[in-house]
Amino acid sequence: MSKPRELVCDMDAKRWAKEFCEITGFEDEELMLTWFANSIMCGWDNAHWKADKLALALEVCAKSTPATDPTGRHFDVATKALRDFRGEK
């Protein structure tokens, strides 16, 4: 069994499945491997989607001028993307 917090930043689904089964007594390690692999990749994809969205919004905002964005909408979109990235409301 791993030391506490050793798995916190570990993206190895096989290791997570093994630890889970050892701790809970669940016997189907292959099933848990698929579950953890899916969960880890879902988190990875979500984080990268948010980062890409933020980068695009900031790029558009950086290129904005009062002439191209008289309402300040680009700034509002970039601000919202930053809040989403941070998990803020």
mmCIF file as gemmi writes it, N, C-alpha and C atoms, coordinates in Angstrom:
data_model
loop_
_atom_site.group_PDB
_atom_site.id
_atom_site.type_symbol
_atom_site.label_atom_id
_atom_site.label_alt_id
_atom_site.label_comp_id
_atom_site.label_asym_id
_atom_site.label_entity_id
_atom_site.label_seq_id
_atom_site.pdbx_PDB_ins_code
_atom_site.Cartn_x
_atom_site.Cartn_y
_atom_site.Cartn_z
_atom_site.occupancy
_atom_site.B_iso_or_equiv
_atom_site.pdbx_formal_charge
_atom_site.auth_seq_id
_atom_site.auth_asym_id
_atom_site.pdbx_PDB_model_num
ATOM 1 N N . MET Axp A 1 ? 0.836 -1.177 0 1 0 ? 1 A 1
ATOM 2 C CA . MET Axp A 1 ? 0 0 0 1 0 ? 1 A 1
ATOM 3 C C . MET Axp A 1 ? 0.889 1.251 0 1 0 ? 1 A 1
ATOM 4 N N . SER Axp A 2 ? 0.49 2.261 -0.754 1 0 ? 2 A 1
ATOM 5 C CA . SER Axp A 2 ? 1.253 3.501 -0.846 1 0 ? 2 A 1
ATOM 6 C C . SER Axp A 2 ? 1.149 4.31 0.439 1 0 ? 2 A 1
ATOM 7 N N . LYS Axp A 3 ? 2.109 5.194 0.599 1 0 ? 3 A 1
ATOM 8 C CA . LYS Axp A 3 ? 2.057 6.122 1.723 1 0 ? 3 A 1
ATOM 9 C C . LYS Axp A 3 ? 0.921 7.115 1.46 1 0 ? 3 A 1
ATOM 10 N N . PRO Axp A 4 ? 0.35 7.671 2.539 1 0 ? 4 A 1
ATOM 11 C CA . PRO Axp A 4 ? -0.706 8.672 2.337 1 0 ? 4 A 1
ATOM 12 C C . PRO Axp A 4 ? -0.224 9.793 1.423 1 0 ? 4 A 1
ATOM 13 N N . ARG Axp A 5 ? -1.092 10.241 0.557 1 0 ? 5 A 1
ATOM 14 C CA . ARG Axp A 5 ? -0.878 11.351 -0.381 1 0 ? 5 A 1
ATOM 15 C C . ARG Axp A 5 ? 0.1 11.029 -1.503 1 0 ? 5 A 1
ATOM 16 N N . GLU Axp A 6 ? 0.617 9.804 -1.557 1 0 ? 6 A 1
ATOM 17 C CA . GLU Axp A 6 ? 1.568 9.442 -2.599 1 0 ? 6 A 1
ATOM 18 C C . GLU Axp A 6 ? 0.924 9.416 -3.981 1 0 ? 6 A 1
ATOM 19 N N . LEU Axp A 7 ? -0.36 9.159 -4.041 1 0 ? 7 A 1
ATOM 20 C CA . LEU Axp A 7 ? -1.058 9.068 -5.324 1 0 ? 7 A 1
ATOM 21 C C . LEU Axp A 7 ? -1.658 10.399 -5.779 1 0 ? 7 A 1
ATOM 22 N N . VAL Axp A 8 ? -1.58 11.425 -4.961 1 0 ? 8 A 1
ATOM 23 C CA . VAL Axp A 8 ? -2.293 12.667 -5.232 1 0 ? 8 A 1
ATOM 24 C C . VAL Axp A 8 ? -2.085 13.192 -6.649 1 0 ? 8 A 1
ATOM 25 N N . CYS Axp A 9 ? -0.885 13.283 -7.13 1 0 ? 9 A 1
ATOM 26 C CA . CYS Axp A 9 ? -0.627 13.803 -8.483 1 0 ? 9 A 1
ATOM 27 C C . CYS Axp A 9 ? -0.259 12.696 -9.463 1 0 ? 9 A 1
ATOM 28 N N . ASP Axp A 10 ? -0.489 11.46 -9.098 1 0 ? 10 A 1
ATOM 29 C CA . ASP Axp A 10 ? -0.144 10.32 -9.94 1 0 ? 10 A 1
ATOM 30 C C . ASP Axp A 10 ? -1.264 10.056 -10.945 1 0 ? 10 A 1
ATOM 31 N N . MET Axp A 11 ? -0.918 9.992 -12.216 1 0 ? 11 A 1
ATOM 32 C CA . MET Axp A 11 ? -1.917 9.747 -13.255 1 0 ? 11 A 1
ATOM 33 C C . MET Axp A 11 ? -1.882 8.302 -13.759 1 0 ? 11 A 1
ATOM 34 N N . ASP Axp A 12 ? -1.292 7.404 -12.996 1 0 ? 12 A 1
ATOM 35 C CA . ASP Axp A 12 ? -1.209 6 -13.375 1 0 ? 12 A 1
ATOM 36 C C . ASP Axp A 12 ? -2.474 5.268 -12.903 1 0 ? 12 A 1
ATOM 37 N N . ALA Axp A 13 ? -3.383 5.037 -13.837 1 0 ? 13 A 1
ATOM 38 C CA . ALA Axp A 13 ? -4.666 4.418 -13.5 1 0 ? 13 A 1
ATOM 39 C C . ALA Axp A 13 ? -4.488 3.026 -12.916 1 0 ? 13 A 1
ATOM 40 N N . LYS Axp A 14 ? -3.479 2.305 -13.386 1 0 ? 14 A 1
ATOM 41 C CA . LYS Axp A 14 ? -3.236 0.951 -12.884 1 0 ? 14 A 1
ATOM 42 C C . LYS Axp A 14 ? -2.877 0.997 -11.391 1 0 ? 14 A 1
ATOM 43 N N . ARG Axp A 15 ? -2.073 1.958 -11.04 1 0 ? 15 A 1
ATOM 44 C CA . ARG Axp A 15 ? -1.68 2.104 -9.631 1 0 ? 15 A 1
ATOM 45 C C . ARG Axp A 15 ? -2.884 2.495 -8.764 1 0 ? 15 A 1
ATOM 46 N N . TRP Axp A 16 ? -3.699 3.411 -9.274 1 0 ? 16 A 1
ATOM 47 C CA . TRP Axp A 16 ? -4.905 3.807 -8.546 1 0 ? 16 A 1
ATOM 48 C C . TRP Axp A 16 ? -5.844 2.61 -8.355 1 0 ? 16 A 1
ATOM 49 N N . ALA Axp A 17 ? -6.021 1.814 -9.409 1 0 ? 17 A 1
ATOM 50 C CA . ALA Axp A 17 ? -6.903 0.652 -9.327 1 0 ? 17 A 1
ATOM 51 C C . ALA Axp A 17 ? -6.39 -0.347 -8.298 1 0 ? 17 A 1
ATOM 52 N N . LYS Axp A 18 ? -5.083 -0.586 -8.319 1 0 ? 18 A 1
ATOM 53 C CA . LYS Axp A 18 ? -4.487 -1.53 -7.372 1 0 ? 18 A 1
ATOM 54 C C . LYS Axp A 18 ? -4.692 -1.053 -5.933 1 0 ? 18 A 1
ATOM 55 N N . GLU Axp A 19 ? -4.4 0.218 -5.691 1 0 ? 19 A 1
ATOM 56 C CA . GLU Axp A 19 ? -4.576 0.768 -4.342 1 0 ? 19 A 1
ATOM 57 C C . GLU Axp A 19 ? -6.035 0.706 -3.901 1 0 ? 19 A 1
ATOM 58 N N . PHE Axp A 20 ? -6.939 1.061 -4.815 1 0 ? 20 A 1
ATOM 59 C CA . PHE Axp A 20 ? -8.359 1.035 -4.496 1 0 ? 20 A 1
ATOM 60 C C . PHE Axp A 20 ? -8.794 -0.368 -4.077 1 0 ? 20 A 1
ATOM 61 N N . CYS Axp A 21 ? -8.393 -1.348 -4.854 1 0 ? 21 A 1
ATOM 62 C CA . CYS Axp A 21 ? -8.781 -2.731 -4.555 1 0 ? 21 A 1
ATOM 63 C C . CYS Axp A 21 ? -8.172 -3.222 -3.249 1 0 ? 21 A 1
ATOM 64 N N . GLU Axp A 22 ? -6.932 -2.829 -2.957 1 0 ? 22 A 1
ATOM 65 C CA . GLU Axp A 22 ? -6.308 -3.215 -1.688 1 0 ? 22 A 1
ATOM 66 C C . GLU Axp A 22 ? -7.041 -2.601 -0.504 1 0 ? 22 A 1
ATOM 67 N N . ILE Axp A 23 ? -7.424 -1.354 -0.638 1 0 ? 23 A 1
ATOM 68 C CA . ILE Axp A 23 ? -8.074 -0.649 0.473 1 0 ? 23 A 1
ATOM 69 C C . ILE Axp A 23 ? -9.501 -1.126 0.691 1 0 ? 23 A 1
ATOM 70 N N . THR Axp A 24 ? -10.248 -1.325 -0.408 1 0 ? 24 A 1
ATOM 71 C CA . THR Axp A 24 ? -11.672 -1.649 -0.281 1 0 ? 24 A 1
ATOM 72 C C . THR Axp A 24 ? -11.971 -3.143 -0.286 1 0 ? 24 A 1
ATOM 73 N N . GLY Axp A 25 ? -11.026 -3.947 -0.78 1 0 ? 25 A 1
ATOM 74 C CA . GLY Axp A 25 ? -11.288 -5.377 -0.899 1 0 ? 25 A 1
ATOM 75 C C . GLY Axp A 25 ? -12.035 -5.736 -2.176 1 0 ? 25 A 1
ATOM 76 N N . PHE Axp A 26 ? -12.282 -4.74 -3.029 1 0 ? 26 A 1
ATOM 77 C CA . PHE Axp A 26 ? -12.932 -4.986 -4.317 1 0 ? 26 A 1
ATOM 78 C C . PHE Axp A 26 ? -11.997 -5.848 -5.154 1 0 ? 26 A 1
ATOM 79 N N . GLU Axp A 27 ? -12.527 -6.867 -5.815 1 0 ? 27 A 1
ATOM 80 C CA . GLU Axp A 27 ? -11.666 -7.848 -6.467 1 0 ? 27 A 1
ATOM 81 C C . GLU Axp A 27 ? -11.454 -7.643 -7.964 1 0 ? 27 A 1
ATOM 82 N N . ASP Axp A 28 ? -12.259 -6.821 -8.606 1 0 ? 28 A 1
ATOM 83 C CA . ASP Axp A 28 ? -12.146 -6.664 -10.057 1 0 ? 28 A 1
ATOM 84 C C . ASP Axp A 28 ? -11.243 -5.467 -10.389 1 0 ? 28 A 1
ATOM 85 N N . GLU Axp A 29 ? -9.934 -5.715 -10.349 1 0 ? 29 A 1
ATOM 86 C CA . GLU Axp A 29 ? -8.965 -4.65 -10.583 1 0 ? 29 A 1
ATOM 87 C C . GLU Axp A 29 ? -9.031 -4.128 -12.022 1 0 ? 29 A 1
ATOM 88 N N . GLU Axp A 30 ? -9.357 -5 -12.974 1 0 ? 30 A 1
ATOM 89 C CA . GLU Axp A 30 ? -9.458 -4.56 -14.368 1 0 ? 30 A 1
ATOM 90 C C . GLU Axp A 30 ? -10.614 -3.582 -14.567 1 0 ? 30 A 1
ATOM 91 N N . LEU Axp A 31 ? -11.718 -3.84 -13.902 1 0 ? 31 A 1
ATOM 92 C CA . LEU Axp A 31 ? -12.854 -2.916 -13.98 1 0 ? 31 A 1
ATOM 93 C C . LEU Axp A 31 ? -12.453 -1.562 -13.406 1 0 ? 31 A 1
ATOM 94 N N . MET Axp A 32 ? -11.769 -1.578 -12.274 1 0 ? 32 A 1
ATOM 95 C CA . MET Axp A 32 ? -11.352 -0.327 -11.653 1 0 ? 32 A 1
ATOM 96 C C . MET Axp A 32 ? -10.29 0.387 -12.486 1 0 ? 32 A 1
ATOM 97 N N . LEU Axp A 33 ? -9.462 -0.376 -13.197 1 0 ? 33 A 1
ATOM 98 C CA . LEU Axp A 33 ? -8.485 0.223 -14.103 1 0 ? 33 A 1
ATOM 99 C C . LEU Axp A 33 ? -9.207 1.062 -15.162 1 0 ? 33 A 1
ATOM 100 N N . THR Axp A 34 ? -10.255 0.506 -15.765 1 0 ? 34 A 1
ATOM 101 C CA . THR Axp A 34 ? -10.989 1.262 -16.783 1 0 ? 34 A 1
ATOM 102 C C . THR Axp A 34 ? -11.666 2.483 -16.167 1 0 ? 34 A 1
ATOM 103 N N . TRP Axp A 35 ? -12.184 2.331 -14.959 1 0 ? 35 A 1
ATOM 104 C CA . TRP Axp A 35 ? -12.857 3.457 -14.302 1 0 ? 35 A 1
ATOM 105 C C . TRP Axp A 35 ? -11.853 4.577 -14.009 1 0 ? 35 A 1
ATOM 106 N N . PHE Axp A 36 ? -10.722 4.227 -13.409 1 0 ? 36 A 1
ATOM 107 C CA . PHE Axp A 36 ? -9.733 5.254 -13.068 1 0 ? 36 A 1
ATOM 108 C C . PHE Axp A 36 ? -9.111 5.876 -14.315 1 0 ? 36 A 1
ATOM 109 N N . ALA Axp A 37 ? -8.841 5.079 -15.337 1 0 ? 37 A 1
ATOM 110 C CA . ALA Axp A 37 ? -8.278 5.628 -16.575 1 0 ? 37 A 1
ATOM 111 C C . ALA Axp A 37 ? -9.239 6.651 -17.182 1 0 ? 37 A 1
ATOM 112 N N . ASN Axp A 38 ? -10.512 6.321 -17.225 1 0 ? 38 A 1
ATOM 113 C CA . ASN Axp A 38 ? -11.513 7.243 -17.751 1 0 ? 38 A 1
ATOM 114 C C . ASN Axp A 38 ? -11.601 8.506 -16.896 1 0 ? 38 A 1
ATOM 115 N N . SER Axp A 39 ? -11.627 8.338 -15.606 1 0 ? 39 A 1
ATOM 116 C CA . SER Axp A 39 ? -11.729 9.476 -14.702 1 0 ? 39 A 1
ATOM 117 C C . SER Axp A 39 ? -10.524 10.41 -14.814 1 0 ? 39 A 1
ATOM 118 N N . ILE Axp A 40 ? -9.33 9.828 -14.852 1 0 ? 40 A 1
ATOM 119 C CA . ILE Axp A 40 ? -8.106 10.626 -14.968 1 0 ? 40 A 1
ATOM 120 C C . ILE Axp A 40 ? -8.099 11.396 -16.287 1 0 ? 40 A 1
ATOM 121 N N . MET Axp A 41 ? -8.445 10.741 -17.376 1 0 ? 41 A 1
ATOM 122 C CA . MET Axp A 41 ? -8.421 11.404 -18.678 1 0 ? 41 A 1
ATOM 123 C C . MET Axp A 41 ? -9.525 12.454 -18.796 1 0 ? 41 A 1
ATOM 124 N N . CYS Axp A 42 ? -10.644 12.221 -18.159 1 0 ? 42 A 1
ATOM 125 C CA . CYS Axp A 42 ? -11.713 13.22 -18.158 1 0 ? 42 A 1
ATOM 126 C C . CYS Axp A 42 ? -11.22 14.496 -17.466 1 0 ? 42 A 1
ATOM 127 N N . GLY Axp A 43 ? -10.543 14.336 -16.344 1 0 ? 43 A 1
ATOM 128 C CA . GLY Axp A 43 ? -9.98 15.484 -15.639 1 0 ? 43 A 1
ATOM 129 C C . GLY Axp A 43 ? -8.91 16.18 -16.46 1 0 ? 43 A 1
ATOM 130 N N . TRP Axp A 44 ? -8.067 15.395 -17.125 1 0 ? 44 A 1
ATOM 131 C CA . TRP Axp A 44 ? -7 15.942 -17.971 1 0 ? 44 A 1
ATOM 132 C C . TRP Axp A 44 ? -7.607 16.752 -19.119 1 0 ? 44 A 1
ATOM 133 N N . ASP Axp A 45 ? -8.576 16.145 -19.806 1 0 ? 45 A 1
ATOM 134 C CA . ASP Axp A 45 ? -9.215 16.824 -20.939 1 0 ? 45 A 1
ATOM 135 C C . ASP Axp A 45 ? -9.914 18.099 -20.498 1 0 ? 45 A 1
ATOM 136 N N . ASN Axp A 46 ? -10.607 18.049 -19.376 1 0 ? 46 A 1
ATOM 137 C CA . ASN Axp A 46 ? -11.318 19.214 -18.87 1 0 ? 46 A 1
ATOM 138 C C . ASN Axp A 46 ? -10.347 20.346 -18.544 1 0 ? 46 A 1
ATOM 139 N N . ALA Axp A 47 ? -9.249 20.021 -17.891 1 0 ? 47 A 1
ATOM 140 C CA . ALA Axp A 47 ? -8.254 21.04 -17.549 1 0 ? 47 A 1
ATOM 141 C C . ALA Axp A 47 ? -7.67 21.674 -18.806 1 0 ? 47 A 1
ATOM 142 N N . HIS Axp A 48 ? -7.374 20.863 -19.805 1 0 ? 48 A 1
ATOM 143 C CA . HIS Axp A 48 ? -6.805 21.401 -21.039 1 0 ? 48 A 1
ATOM 144 C C . HIS Axp A 48 ? -7.835 22.192 -21.848 1 0 ? 48 A 1
ATOM 145 N N . TRP Axp A 49 ? -9.079 21.773 -21.805 1 0 ? 49 A 1
ATOM 146 C CA . TRP Axp A 49 ? -10.134 22.517 -22.48 1 0 ? 49 A 1
ATOM 147 C C . TRP Axp A 49 ? -10.258 23.91 -21.857 1 0 ? 49 A 1
ATOM 148 N N . LYS Axp A 50 ? -10.248 23.962 -20.524 1 0 ? 50 A 1
ATOM 149 C CA . LYS Axp A 50 ? -10.334 25.257 -19.843 1 0 ? 50 A 1
ATOM 150 C C . LYS Axp A 50 ? -9.12 26.127 -20.157 1 0 ? 50 A 1
ATOM 151 N N . ALA Axp A 51 ? -7.94 25.542 -20.164 1 0 ? 51 A 1
ATOM 152 C CA . ALA Axp A 51 ? -6.722 26.303 -20.453 1 0 ? 51 A 1
ATOM 153 C C . ALA Axp A 51 ? -6.741 26.829 -21.887 1 0 ? 51 A 1
ATOM 154 N N . ASP Axp A 52 ? -7.189 26.013 -22.838 1 0 ? 52 A 1
ATOM 155 C CA . ASP Axp A 52 ? -7.272 26.447 -24.232 1 0 ? 52 A 1
ATOM 156 C C . ASP Axp A 52 ? -8.285 27.573 -24.393 1 0 ? 52 A 1
ATOM 157 N N . LYS Axp A 53 ? -9.413 27.438 -23.725 1 0 ? 53 A 1
ATOM 158 C CA . LYS Axp A 53 ? -10.454 28.464 -23.784 1 0 ? 53 A 1
ATOM 159 C C . LYS Axp A 53 ? -9.932 29.784 -23.208 1 0 ? 53 A 1
ATOM 160 N N . LEU Axp A 54 ? -9.218 29.697 -22.104 1 0 ? 54 A 1
ATOM 161 C CA . LEU Axp A 54 ? -8.645 30.891 -21.488 1 0 ? 54 A 1
ATOM 162 C C . LEU Axp A 54 ? -7.606 31.52 -22.4 1 0 ? 54 A 1
ATOM 163 N N . ALA Axp A 55 ? -6.732 30.71 -22.972 1 0 ? 55 A 1
ATOM 164 C CA . ALA Axp A 55 ? -5.686 31.243 -23.853 1 0 ? 55 A 1
ATOM 165 C C . ALA Axp A 55 ? -6.292 31.962 -25.051 1 0 ? 55 A 1
ATOM 166 N N . LEU Axp A 56 ? -7.322 31.383 -25.647 1 0 ? 56 A 1
ATOM 167 C CA . LEU Axp A 56 ? -7.977 32.007 -26.791 1 0 ? 56 A 1
ATOM 168 C C . LEU Axp A 56 ? -8.638 33.321 -26.382 1 0 ? 56 A 1
ATOM 169 N N . ALA Axp A 57 ? -9.339 33.308 -25.264 1 0 ? 57 A 1
ATOM 170 C CA . ALA Axp A 57 ? -10.008 34.532 -24.801 1 0 ? 57 A 1
ATOM 171 C C . ALA Axp A 57 ? -8.996 35.635 -24.51 1 0 ? 57 A 1
ATOM 172 N N . LEU Axp A 58 ? -7.887 35.288 -23.882 1 0 ? 58 A 1
ATOM 173 C CA . LEU Axp A 58 ? -6.861 36.29 -23.579 1 0 ? 58 A 1
ATOM 174 C C . LEU Axp A 58 ? -6.192 36.804 -24.853 1 0 ? 58 A 1
ATOM 175 N N . GLU Axp A 59 ? -6.01 35.93 -25.826 1 0 ? 59 A 1
ATOM 176 C CA . GLU Axp A 59 ? -5.418 36.346 -27.098 1 0 ? 59 A 1
ATOM 177 C C . GLU Axp A 59 ? -6.324 37.355 -27.814 1 0 ? 59 A 1
ATOM 178 N N . VAL Axp A 60 ? -7.614 37.066 -27.849 1 0 ? 60 A 1
ATOM 179 C CA . VAL Axp A 60 ? -8.573 37.972 -28.475 1 0 ? 60 A 1
ATOM 180 C C . VAL Axp A 60 ? -8.604 39.297 -27.721 1 0 ? 60 A 1
ATOM 181 N N . CYS Axp A 61 ? -8.615 39.209 -26.403 1 0 ? 61 A 1
ATOM 182 C CA . CYS Axp A 61 ? -8.654 40.416 -25.578 1 0 ? 61 A 1
ATOM 183 C C . CYS Axp A 61 ? -7.398 41.261 -25.795 1 0 ? 61 A 1
ATOM 184 N N . ALA Axp A 62 ? -6.252 40.615 -25.89 1 0 ? 62 A 1
ATOM 185 C CA . ALA Axp A 62 ? -4.992 41.336 -26.065 1 0 ? 62 A 1
ATOM 186 C C . ALA Axp A 62 ? -4.951 42.084 -27.399 1 0 ? 62 A 1
ATOM 187 N N . LYS Axp A 63 ? -5.637 41.558 -28.401 1 0 ? 63 A 1
ATOM 188 C CA . LYS Axp A 63 ? -5.654 42.189 -29.725 1 0 ? 63 A 1
ATOM 189 C C . LYS Axp A 63 ? -6.751 43.241 -29.849 1 0 ? 63 A 1
ATOM 190 N N . SER Axp A 64 ? -7.596 43.345 -28.83 1 0 ? 64 A 1
ATOM 191 C CA . SER Axp A 64 ? -8.721 44.265 -28.89 1 0 ? 64 A 1
ATOM 192 C C . SER Axp A 64 ? -8.273 45.708 -28.673 1 0 ? 64 A 1
ATOM 193 N N . THR Axp A 65 ? -8.975 46.577 -29.329 1 0 ? 65 A 1
ATOM 194 C CA . THR Axp A 65 ? -8.784 48.019 -29.137 1 0 ? 65 A 1
ATOM 195 C C . THR Axp A 65 ? -10.166 48.622 -28.989 1 0 ? 65 A 1
ATOM 196 N N . PRO Axp A 66 ? -10.258 49.85 -28.523 1 0 ? 66 A 1
ATOM 197 C CA . PRO Axp A 66 ? -11.588 50.482 -28.462 1 0 ? 66 A 1
ATOM 198 C C . PRO Axp A 66 ? -12.293 50.495 -29.815 1 0 ? 66 A 1
ATOM 199 N N . ALA Axp A 67 ? -11.513 50.523 -30.888 1 0 ? 67 A 1
ATOM 200 C CA . ALA Axp A 67 ? -12.125 50.541 -32.223 1 0 ? 67 A 1
ATOM 201 C C . ALA Axp A 67 ? -12.694 49.176 -32.605 1 0 ? 67 A 1
ATOM 202 N N . THR Axp A 68 ? -12.018 48.091 -32.216 1 0 ? 68 A 1
ATOM 203 C CA . THR Axp A 68 ? -12.49 46.749 -32.587 1 0 ? 68 A 1
ATOM 204 C C . THR Axp A 68 ? -13.45 46.166 -31.571 1 0 ? 68 A 1
ATOM 205 N N . ASP Axp A 69 ? -13.463 46.723 -30.369 1 0 ? 69 A 1
ATOM 206 C CA . ASP Axp A 69 ? -14.34 46.204 -29.311 1 0 ? 69 A 1
ATOM 207 C C . ASP Axp A 69 ? -14.869 47.369 -28.466 1 0 ? 69 A 1
ATOM 208 N N . PRO Axp A 70 ? -15.726 48.213 -29.051 1 0 ? 70 A 1
ATOM 209 C CA . PRO Axp A 70 ? -16.179 49.409 -28.333 1 0 ? 70 A 1
ATOM 210 C C . PRO Axp A 70 ? -16.998 49.115 -27.078 1 0 ? 70 A 1
ATOM 211 N N . THR Axp A 71 ? -17.606 47.931 -27 1 0 ? 71 A 1
ATOM 212 C CA . THR Axp A 71 ? -18.442 47.61 -25.836 1 0 ? 71 A 1
ATOM 213 C C . THR Axp A 71 ? -17.656 46.952 -24.701 1 0 ? 71 A 1
ATOM 214 N N . GLY Axp A 72 ? -16.411 46.55 -24.957 1 0 ? 72 A 1
ATOM 215 C CA . GLY Axp A 72 ? -15.624 45.862 -23.937 1 0 ? 72 A 1
ATOM 216 C C . GLY Axp A 72 ? -15.997 44.398 -23.788 1 0 ? 72 A 1
ATOM 217 N N . ARG Axp A 73 ? -16.736 43.862 -24.751 1 0 ? 73 A 1
ATOM 218 C CA . ARG Axp A 73 ? -17.19 42.463 -24.668 1 0 ? 73 A 1
ATOM 219 C C . ARG Axp A 73 ? -16.022 41.484 -24.627 1 0 ? 73 A 1
ATOM 220 N N . HIS Axp A 74 ? -14.964 41.745 -25.379 1 0 ? 74 A 1
ATOM 221 C CA . HIS Axp A 74 ? -13.82 40.823 -25.373 1 0 ? 74 A 1
ATOM 222 C C . HIS Axp A 74 ? -13.224 40.72 -23.972 1 0 ? 74 A 1
ATOM 223 N N . PHE Axp A 75 ? -13.152 41.836 -23.282 1 0 ? 75 A 1
ATOM 224 C CA . PHE Axp A 75 ? -12.637 41.817 -21.908 1 0 ? 75 A 1
ATOM 225 C C . PHE Axp A 75 ? -13.549 40.992 -21.009 1 0 ? 75 A 1
ATOM 226 N N . ASP Axp A 76 ? -14.868 41.155 -21.172 1 0 ? 76 A 1
ATOM 227 C CA . ASP Axp A 76 ? -15.822 40.392 -20.367 1 0 ? 76 A 1
ATOM 228 C C . ASP Axp A 76 ? -15.687 38.891 -20.613 1 0 ? 76 A 1
ATOM 229 N N . VAL Axp A 77 ? -15.505 38.511 -21.874 1 0 ? 77 A 1
ATOM 230 C CA . VAL Axp A 77 ? -15.342 37.086 -22.224 1 0 ? 77 A 1
ATOM 231 C C . VAL Axp A 77 ? -14.048 36.549 -21.611 1 0 ? 77 A 1
ATOM 232 N N . ALA Axp A 78 ? -12.966 37.318 -21.692 1 0 ? 78 A 1
ATOM 233 C CA . ALA Axp A 78 ? -11.689 36.886 -21.119 1 0 ? 78 A 1
ATOM 234 C C . ALA Axp A 78 ? -11.786 36.774 -19.604 1 0 ? 78 A 1
ATOM 235 N N . THR Axp A 79 ? -12.469 37.719 -18.982 1 0 ? 79 A 1
ATOM 236 C CA . THR Axp A 79 ? -12.644 37.685 -17.525 1 0 ? 79 A 1
ATOM 237 C C . THR Axp A 79 ? -13.434 36.454 -17.109 1 0 ? 79 A 1
ATOM 238 N N . LYS Axp A 80 ? -14.514 36.14 -17.856 1 0 ? 80 A 1
ATOM 239 C CA . LYS Axp A 80 ? -15.307 34.94 -17.551 1 0 ? 80 A 1
ATOM 240 C C . LYS Axp A 80 ? -14.476 33.672 -17.737 1 0 ? 80 A 1
ATOM 241 N N . ALA Axp A 81 ? -13.678 33.619 -18.803 1 0 ? 81 A 1
ATOM 242 C CA . ALA Axp A 81 ? -12.839 32.444 -19.043 1 0 ? 81 A 1
ATOM 243 C C . ALA Axp A 81 ? -11.827 32.263 -17.91 1 0 ? 81 A 1
ATOM 244 N N . LEU Axp A 82 ? -11.272 33.364 -17.418 1 0 ? 82 A 1
ATOM 245 C CA . LEU Axp A 82 ? -10.342 33.284 -16.292 1 0 ? 82 A 1
ATOM 246 C C . LEU Axp A 82 ? -11.031 32.787 -15.036 1 0 ? 82 A 1
ATOM 247 N N . ARG Axp A 83 ? -12.225 33.268 -14.771 1 0 ? 83 A 1
ATOM 248 C CA . ARG Axp A 83 ? -12.979 32.799 -13.591 1 0 ? 83 A 1
ATOM 249 C C . ARG Axp A 83 ? -13.326 31.318 -13.714 1 0 ? 83 A 1
ATOM 250 N N . ASP Axp A 84 ? -13.732 30.894 -14.926 1 0 ? 84 A 1
ATOM 251 C CA . ASP Axp A 84 ? -14.018 29.464 -15.154 1 0 ? 84 A 1
ATOM 252 C C . ASP Axp A 84 ? -12.761 28.624 -14.917 1 0 ? 84 A 1
ATOM 253 N N . PHE Axp A 85 ? -11.633 29.11 -15.417 1 0 ? 85 A 1
ATOM 254 C CA . PHE Axp A 85 ? -10.37 28.395 -15.261 1 0 ? 85 A 1
ATOM 255 C C . PHE Axp A 85 ? -10.021 28.232 -13.786 1 0 ? 85 A 1
ATOM 256 N N . ARG Axp A 86 ? -10.272 29.253 -13.016 1 0 ? 86 A 1
ATOM 257 C CA . ARG Axp A 86 ? -9.987 29.227 -11.571 1 0 ? 86 A 1
ATOM 258 C C . ARG Axp A 86 ? -11.06 28.504 -10.764 1 0 ? 86 A 1
ATOM 259 N N . GLY Axp A 87 ? -12.175 28.193 -11.384 1 0 ? 87 A 1
ATOM 260 C CA . GLY Axp A 87 ? -13.27 27.536 -10.674 1 0 ? 87 A 1
ATOM 261 C C . GLY Axp A 87 ? -14.109 28.504 -9.87 1 0 ? 87 A 1
ATOM 262 N N . GLU Axp A 88 ? -14.051 29.784 -10.217 1 0 ? 88 A 1
ATOM 263 C CA . GLU Axp A 88 ? -14.814 30.814 -9.516 1 0 ? 88 A 1
ATOM 264 C C . GLU Axp A 88 ? -16.157 31.013 -10.191 1 0 ? 88 A 1
ATOM 265 N N . LYS Axp A 89 ? -17.068 31.64 -9.485 1 0 ? 89 A 1
ATOM 266 C CA . LYS Axp A 89 ? -18.39 31.941 -10.064 1 0 ? 89 A 1
ATOM 267 C C . LYS Axp A 89 ? -18.413 33.369 -10.512 1 0 ? 89 A 1
